């Protein structure tokens, strides 16, 4: 583990101790399972957004992708009668297609990631509302696709499936980012895209695949979240998920300038945010403060990143 990862982990442990002291209910089995479920759910798409941030980009469309794909998954299974395996494959493939569209617009047309994914945020939310006719979708009793519900919202030995899936995704992402040629190219592009290009790195492909990965992980999260809530309201489902992902990545050590970050740091960042949310719930603090916490976390991470980056630039001067 790096020094930064150790620091974030210690911060998480201290926060857990504070929450446990403030509310003994925090250590109950039911509460810990619920926290683990949320950490897994949010951690999956946070990893994807973190990978994009490492390239120096941003993805604001995660929440709207969850809404659109959640609506489509419900309609595929309940209204259209698709086979569960086909519906799952279609949702994941569509997530990858949307991510690829973002990547191509950014790398081929030179559009800013903020603009592209902001347009995606609006477009996918509107499409979800139109397709669902602005009505709430769900899965009912889940008859005929019980195994899909079990995979998305069940548990293994008391450990929620979303947490298990996040661990598997995190392991694969760790190998991809920290033990592969693509990972080295990804960090090189984030540090200095021009230098990477002159070094022979296919910078466009590297960036485009980062958005594809983000889209696929957003789709995977969409499946888990849809079954967890069992109710998809296209107007509000997935609202502000992109903020949670950005906050988790930033507090986990991803530099908003690009070129820095680790998978483990992102996962710890996602866990820290969910513990903070759990503290808000256990202490009966108004839920509206969730957004204040997100804003404070992102601001804190941006300030720390700026100060650390300035110190690094002075040291290298």
Secondary structure, DSSP 8 states (H G I E B T S, - for coil): --HHHHHHHHHHHHHHHHHHHH-GGGGSHHHHHHHHHHHHHHHHHHHHHHHHHHTT-----HHHHHHHHHHHHHIIIIIS---HHHHHHHHHHHHHHHHHHHHHHHHHS---HHHHHHHHHHHHHHHHHHHTTT--EE-TT-TT-HHHHHHHH-EETTEEHHHHHHHHHHHHHHHHHHSSHHHHHHHHHHH-HHHHHHTT--HHHHHHHHHHHHHHHHHHHHHHHHHHHSEE-TTTTTTTHHHHHHHHHHHTT--TTSS---HHHHHHHHHHHHHHHHHHHHTT--TTHHHHHHHHHHHHHHHHHHHHHHHHHHHH-
